[in-house]
Amino acid sequence: MVRLTVAGFTDTEIAGRLETTHGAMRNRKTLFRKALYQAARERRIWIPKQLHTATAKNASQQGTARVR
């Protein structure tokens, strides 16, 4: 999933290749993104600034975590 995302495939294309639904693909990416940013908050990994999403960037500027 990660390699296909980095390669530029859309969620729908990735779901087709992995023989899963688009909704399941979105869920996997969301869980992966949450785990990735949690590891970054705990300083276990470092994410280069240019790879940060706009949502994460806005939340860090406000000093609050975005909660859904």
Phi and psi in radians as a Rosetta constraint file:
Dihedral C 1 N 2 CA 2 C 2 CIRCULARHARMONIC -1.143 0.35
Dihedral N 2 CA 2 C 2 N 3 CIRCULARHARMONIC -0.787 0.35
Dihedral C 2 N 3 CA 3 C 3 CIRCULARHARMONIC -1.069 0.35
Dihedral N 3 CA 3 C 3 N 4 CIRCULARHARMONIC -0.722 0.35
Dihedral C 3 N 4 CA 4 C 4 CIRCULARHARMONIC -1.170 0.35
Dihedral N 4 CA 4 C 4 N 5 CIRCULARHARMONIC -0.648 0.35
Dihedral C 4 N 5 CA 5 C 5 CIRCULARHARMONIC -1.129 0.35
Dihedral N 5 CA 5 C 5 N 6 CIRCULARHARMONIC -0.807 0.35
Dihedral C 5 N 6 CA 6 C 6 CIRCULARHARMONIC -1.121 0.35
Dihedral N 6 CA 6 C 6 N 7 CIRCULARHARMONIC -0.592 0.35
Dihedral C 6 N 7 CA 7 C 7 CIRCULARHARMONIC -1.248 0.35
Dihedral N 7 CA 7 C 7 N 8 CIRCULARHARMONIC -0.186 0.35
Dihedral C 7 N 8 CA 8 C 8 CIRCULARHARMONIC 1.777 0.35
Dihedral N 8 CA 8 C 8 N 9 CIRCULARHARMONIC 0.156 0.35
Dihedral C 8 N 9 CA 9 C 9 CIRCULARHARMONIC -1.296 0.35
Dihedral N 9 CA 9 C 9 N 10 CIRCULARHARMONIC 2.572 0.35
Dihedral C 9 N 10 CA 10 C 10 CIRCULARHARMONIC -1.372 0.35
Dihedral N 10 CA 10 C 10 N 11 CIRCULARHARMONIC 2.884 0.35
Dihedral C 10 N 11 CA 11 C 11 CIRCULARHARMONIC -1.015 0.35
Dihedral N 11 CA 11 C 11 N 12 CIRCULARHARMONIC -0.688 0.35
Dihedral C 11 N 12 CA 12 C 12 CIRCULARHARMONIC -1.138 0.35
Dihedral N 12 CA 12 C 12 N 13 CIRCULARHARMONIC -0.747 0.35
Dihedral C 12 N 13 CA 13 C 13 CIRCULARHARMONIC -1.140 0.35
Dihedral N 13 CA 13 C 13 N 14 CIRCULARHARMONIC -0.715 0.35
Dihedral C 13 N 14 CA 14 C 14 CIRCULARHARMONIC -1.134 0.35
Dihedral N 14 CA 14 C 14 N 15 CIRCULARHARMONIC -0.762 0.35
Dihedral C 14 N 15 CA 15 C 15 CIRCULARHARMONIC -1.034 0.35
Dihedral N 15 CA 15 C 15 N 16 CIRCULARHARMONIC -0.711 0.35
Dihedral C 15 N 16 CA 16 C 16 CIRCULARHARMONIC -1.120 0.35
Dihedral N 16 CA 16 C 16 N 17 CIRCULARHARMONIC -0.730 0.35
Dihedral C 16 N 17 CA 17 C 17 CIRCULARHARMONIC -1.198 0.35
Dihedral N 17 CA 17 C 17 N 18 CIRCULARHARMONIC -0.608 0.35
Dihedral C 17 N 18 CA 18 C 18 CIRCULARHARMONIC -1.575 0.35
Dihedral N 18 CA 18 C 18 N 19 CIRCULARHARMONIC 0.020 0.35
Dihedral C 18 N 19 CA 19 C 19 CIRCULARHARMONIC 0.948 0.35
Dihedral N 19 CA 19 C 19 N 20 CIRCULARHARMONIC 0.908 0.35
Dihedral C 19 N 20 CA 20 C 20 CIRCULARHARMONIC -2.374 0.35
Dihedral N 20 CA 20 C 20 N 21 CIRCULARHARMONIC 3.114 0.35
Dihedral C 20 N 21 CA 21 C 21 CIRCULARHARMONIC -1.534 0.35
Dihedral N 21 CA 21 C 21 N 22 CIRCULARHARMONIC 2.805 0.35
Dihedral C 21 N 22 CA 22 C 22 CIRCULARHARMONIC -1.078 0.35
Dihedral N 22 CA 22 C 22 N 23 CIRCULARHARMONIC -0.706 0.35
Dihedral C 22 N 23 CA 23 C 23 CIRCULARHARMONIC -1.096 0.35
Dihedral N 23 CA 23 C 23 N 24 CIRCULARHARMONIC -0.725 0.35
Dihedral C 23 N 24 CA 24 C 24 CIRCULARHARMONIC -1.133 0.35
Dihedral N 24 CA 24 C 24 N 25 CIRCULARHARMONIC -0.638 0.35
Dihedral C 24 N 25 CA 25 C 25 CIRCULARHARMONIC -1.132 0.35
Dihedral N 25 CA 25 C 25 N 26 CIRCULARHARMONIC -0.788 0.35
Dihedral C 25 N 26 CA 26 C 26 CIRCULARHARMONIC -1.060 0.35
Dihedral N 26 CA 26 C 26 N 27 CIRCULARHARMONIC -0.715 0.35
Dihedral C 26 N 27 CA 27 C 27 CIRCULARHARMONIC -1.100 0.35
Dihedral N 27 CA 27 C 27 N 28 CIRCULARHARMONIC -0.770 0.35
Dihedral C 27 N 28 CA 28 C 28 CIRCULARHARMONIC -1.050 0.35
Dihedral N 28 CA 28 C 28 N 29 CIRCULARHARMONIC -0.787 0.35
Dihedral C 28 N 29 CA 29 C 29 CIRCULARHARMONIC -1.133 0.35
Dihedral N 29 CA 29 C 29 N 30 CIRCULARHARMONIC -0.673 0.35
Dihedral C 29 N 30 CA 30 C 30 CIRCULARHARMONIC -1.124 0.35
Dihedral N 30 CA 30 C 30 N 31 CIRCULARHARMONIC -0.804 0.35
Dihedral C 30 N 31 CA 31 C 31 CIRCULARHARMONIC -1.099 0.35
Dihedral N 31 CA 31 C 31 N 32 CIRCULARHARMONIC -0.706 0.35
Dihedral C 31 N 32 CA 32 C 32 CIRCULARHARMONIC -1.111 0.35
Dihedral N 32 CA 32 C 32 N 33 CIRCULARHARMONIC -0.795 0.35
Dihedral C 32 N 33 CA 33 C 33 CIRCULARHARMONIC -1.088 0.35
Dihedral N 33 CA 33 C 33 N 34 CIRCULARHARMONIC -0.725 0.35
Dihedral C 33 N 34 CA 34 C 34 CIRCULARHARMONIC -1.072 0.35
Dihedral N 34 CA 34 C 34 N 35 CIRCULARHARMONIC -0.790 0.35
Dihedral C 34 N 35 CA 35 C 35 CIRCULARHARMONIC -1.123 0.35
Dihedral N 35 CA 35 C 35 N 36 CIRCULARHARMONIC -0.687 0.35
Dihedral C 35 N 36 CA 36 C 36 CIRCULARHARMONIC -1.109 0.35
Dihedral N 36 CA 36 C 36 N 37 CIRCULARHARMONIC -0.851 0.35
Dihedral C 36 N 37 CA 37 C 37 CIRCULARHARMONIC -1.237 0.35
Dihedral N 37 CA 37 C 37 N 38 CIRCULARHARMONIC -0.519 0.35
Dihedral C 37 N 38 CA 38 C 38 CIRCULARHARMONIC -1.128 0.35
Dihedral N 38 CA 38 C 38 N 39 CIRCULARHARMONIC -0.762 0.35
Dihedral C 38 N 39 CA 39 C 39 CIRCULARHARMONIC -1.093 0.35
Dihedral N 39 CA 39 C 39 N 40 CIRCULARHARMONIC -0.657 0.35
Dihedral C 39 N 40 CA 40 C 40 CIRCULARHARMONIC -1.172 0.35
Dihedral N 40 CA 40 C 40 N 41 CIRCULARHARMONIC -0.712 0.35
Dihedral C 40 N 41 CA 41 C 41 CIRCULARHARMONIC -1.088 0.35
Dihedral N 41 CA 41 C 41 N 42 CIRCULARHARMONIC -0.610 0.35
Dihedral C 41 N 42 CA 42 C 42 CIRCULARHARMONIC -1.469 0.35
Dihedral N 42 CA 42 C 42 N 43 CIRCULARHARMONIC 0.081 0.35
Dihedral C 42 N 43 CA 43 C 43 CIRCULARHARMONIC 1.096 0.35
Dihedral N 43 CA 43 C 43 N 44 CIRCULARHARMONIC 0.451 0.35
Dihedral C 43 N 44 CA 44 C 44 CIRCULARHARMONIC -1.466 0.35
Dihedral N 44 CA 44 C 44 N 45 CIRCULARHARMONIC -0.443 0.35
Dihedral C 44 N 45 CA 45 C 45 CIRCULARHARMONIC -2.377 0.35
Dihedral N 45 CA 45 C 45 N 46 CIRCULARHARMONIC 2.875 0.35
Dihedral C 45 N 46 CA 46 C 46 CIRCULARHARMONIC -2.123 0.35
Dihedral N 46 CA 46 C 46 N 47 CIRCULARHARMONIC 2.301 0.35
Dihedral C 46 N 47 CA 47 C 47 CIRCULARHARMONIC -1.945 0.35
Dihedral N 47 CA 47 C 47 N 48 CIRCULARHARMONIC 2.096 0.35
Dihedral C 47 N 48 CA 48 C 48 CIRCULARHARMONIC -0.994 0.35
Dihedral N 48 CA 48 C 48 N 49 CIRCULARHARMONIC 2.517 0.35
Dihedral C 48 N 49 CA 49 C 49 CIRCULARHARMONIC -0.964 0.35
Dihedral N 49 CA 49 C 49 N 50 CIRCULARHARMONIC -0.667 0.35
Dihedral C 49 N 50 CA 50 C 50 CIRCULARHARMONIC -1.220 0.35
Dihedral N 50 CA 50 C 50 N 51 CIRCULARHARMONIC -0.225 0.35
Dihedral C 50 N 51 CA 51 C 51 CIRCULARHARMONIC -1.651 0.35
Dihedral N 51 CA 51 C 51 N 52 CIRCULARHARMONIC -0.108 0.35
Dihedral C 51 N 52 CA 52 C 52 CIRCULARHARMONIC -1.187 0.35
Dihedral N 52 CA 52 C 52 N 53 CIRCULARHARMONIC 2.467 0.35
Dihedral C 52 N 53 CA 53 C 53 CIRCULARHARMONIC -1.384 0.35
Dihedral N 53 CA 53 C 53 N 54 CIRCULARHARMONIC 2.806 0.35
Dihedral C 53 N 54 CA 54 C 54 CIRCULARHARMONIC -1.077 0.35
Dihedral N 54 CA 54 C 54 N 55 CIRCULARHARMONIC -0.644 0.35
Dihedral C 54 N 55 CA 55 C 55 CIRCULARHARMONIC -1.106 0.35
Dihedral N 55 CA 55 C 55 N 56 CIRCULARHARMONIC -0.831 0.35
Dihedral C 55 N 56 CA 56 C 56 CIRCULARHARMONIC -1.129 0.35
Dihedral N 56 CA 56 C 56 N 57 CIRCULARHARMONIC -0.662 0.35
Dihedral C 56 N 57 CA 57 C 57 CIRCULARHARMONIC -1.106 0.35
Dihedral N 57 CA 57 C 57 N 58 CIRCULARHARMONIC -0.794 0.35
Dihedral C 57 N 58 CA 58 C 58 CIRCULARHARMONIC -1.138 0.35
Dihedral N 58 CA 58 C 58 N 59 CIRCULARHARMONIC -0.710 0.35
Dihedral C 58 N 59 CA 59 C 59 CIRCULARHARMONIC -1.128 0.35
Dihedral N 59 CA 59 C 59 N 60 CIRCULARHARMONIC -0.692 0.35
Dihedral C 59 N 60 CA 60 C 60 CIRCULARHARMONIC -1.241 0.35
Dihedral N 60 CA 60 C 60 N 61 CIRCULARHARMONIC -0.543 0.35
Dihedral C 60 N 61 CA 61 C 61 CIRCULARHARMONIC -1.210 0.35
Dihedral N 61 CA 61 C 61 N 62 CIRCULARHARMONIC -0.575 0.35
Dihedral C 61 N 62 CA 62 C 62 CIRCULARHARMONIC -1.443 0.35
Dihedral N 62 CA 62 C 62 N 63 CIRCULARHARMONIC -0.261 0.35
Dihedral C 62 N 63 CA 63 C 63 CIRCULARHARMONIC 1.380 0.35
Dihedral N 63 CA 63 C 63 N 64 CIRCULARHARMONIC 0.276 0.35
Dihedral C 63 N 64 CA 64 C 64 CIRCULARHARMONIC -2.253 0.35
Dihedral N 64 CA 64 C 64 N 65 CIRCULARHARMONIC 2.702 0.35
Dihedral C 64 N 65 CA 65 C 65 CIRCULARHARMONIC -1.479 0.35
Dihedral N 65 CA 65 C 65 N 66 CIRCULARHARMONIC 2.556 0.35
Dihedral C 65 N 66 CA 66 C 66 CIRCULARHARMONIC -1.487 0.35
Dihedral N 66 CA 66 C 66 N 67 CIRCULARHARMONIC 2.209 0.35
Dihedral C 66 N 67 CA 67 C 67 CIRCULARHARMONIC -2.040 0.35
Dihedral N 67 CA 67 C 67 N 68 CIRCULARHARMONIC 2.384 0.35
